[in-house]
Amino acid sequence: MVLSLEQISCQERITRFIYKYLREELDRLLIKKALIDSLFNFLHQGLEYPFVDKRELKPRARIFEKEYPLHNAFLVIFAEGSLPSYAKRYIRFFETNKLVKENLEYLVDFKFYKDFTKNLCYFEQSDFFGLIEELLPVDFALLI
């Protein structure tokens, strides 16, 4: 049950506002990366952007089309708190895909590798959004 603002302490209110602000910033970043940057990729190549047909937006629409390499495609799963145990069997956690400095050294063009600290993985850190931008092209999905 979510408590209203009148029912929580001042500290919890501030935490909730910070979380909401960071969530909106993340939304803004992902919309820019997925939609706006993809559009500009097509424009720079002199190609027409393949907009989605209206019929594809209906529930249970199963219209298959090819993927374009100029699209910035990714999947972000945003979960507050820890994952429940039943969901963990669908997401593979290995030591090799953990976000640690030793695994990042294998990524050639990763700018944050030299300055990487474990705290950088936390949502409220100032460089978190830069880390996300660097990781989106590397993997097909991120769990935040």
N, C-alpha and C positions, 0 to 999 in steps of 0.2 A: 504494500500500500504506500503510495506517495503522499507525503505530508505537504500541506500548503505552506506558504511562506510565513504565515502567522504562527504556525505550530513548531517551527524549527528555530534554532539559536542563530545569533548573528553570524557566528563562524560558519555554520552550515549554509546560511544564505550566501555568504561571500563565495564559499566553495562551489555552490550550485551555479552562481553567476559566472565564475571563472570557467567552469566546465562548459556552460552554454556558449560562452564567447569562443572558447577553443574549438568546440564542435562546429560552430558557424565558420570559423577560419578554415577548418579542415574541409567542410563542404565547399567553400569557395575555391580552395586549392584543387580539389578533385574535379569540380566542374570546369575550371580553367584548363586543367591538364587533359581531361577526357574529351570535352566538347570544343572549347575555343581553340586550343592548340591543334586539335585534329583538323578543324576547319582550315586553319592557316596552313597546315601541312599540304592540304589539297590545293589551296590557292597558290602557294609558292611553286607547286609543280604544274600549275596551269590546268588542273583537272576540276571537273564539276564535282561538288560534294554530294555523295549518295545519301540523301535524306531518307529517313524511314517512312514507308507508306503508312497512311492512317490505319489501314486494315491490320497492320502488324502490331499495333498498340492495343488491340483488343485482348481481353483475357483468353488464355489458351490458344492464341494464334501460333501456328507452327509453320512459319514461312522461312525456309532456309535460303540464305544467300551467302555468297563468298565473303570472306573477311578481307579487308584492305590493309596492306602494310602501313599505310599512312595514318590509320586510326591509332590513337593511343588507347589500347584496350587493357583493362586490368580489373581485378576484383579486390575489393576491400571489405573485410568483415570487421565490423566495429562492435565490440562486446564490452559492456560495463561490468566490472567484477571479473571473476574467474569463470571459465567454461564449466558447465555441469559435466559430470563424469560420462553420461550417456552420449554427449556430443563429441567427446574427445576421440572416440573411435572413428569418426568421420574426417578428422583433421590429423594429419600425420606430423607428429613431433619427433624429430630426430636430432641428434647432436650436430649433424651436418647442416641442418637448415635453421639452426638457432642463430639469433642475431648477436654474435660475439666477434671480437676483433680477429680472432684466428680464422674464422670463416670468411670475413670480409677481405682478407688479404688475397683471396683468389679472384676477386673482382678487379679487373684491370683499371677501369675508369671510375673507380669509386673515390670521390674527393674526401669524404669524411673518414677514410681509413686511418690516416695518421692521427687525427684528433678524436678518434672514437673513444667514448667512455660509456660505461654501462648506463649512466644516467641519461644519455642521449635518447634512449629508447622510451623515456617517459613522456606522455602526452603534454605535460605542462612545461617541458624544457623549451627554451627559445629556439634551439636548432632542430627541434623535432620535425618541423615541416620541411626543412632542407633535407633531412634524412629520408623522409617519405618520398620527396621528389627524386632523390638518387636511387631509391630502391624500386620504384614503380617499373622502370624499364627492365630491371634485372629478373624479376620473378613474376609469375602470373597472378599471384594472390598474396595479400598481406593480412595478417591478423593483428588488429590493434586492440 
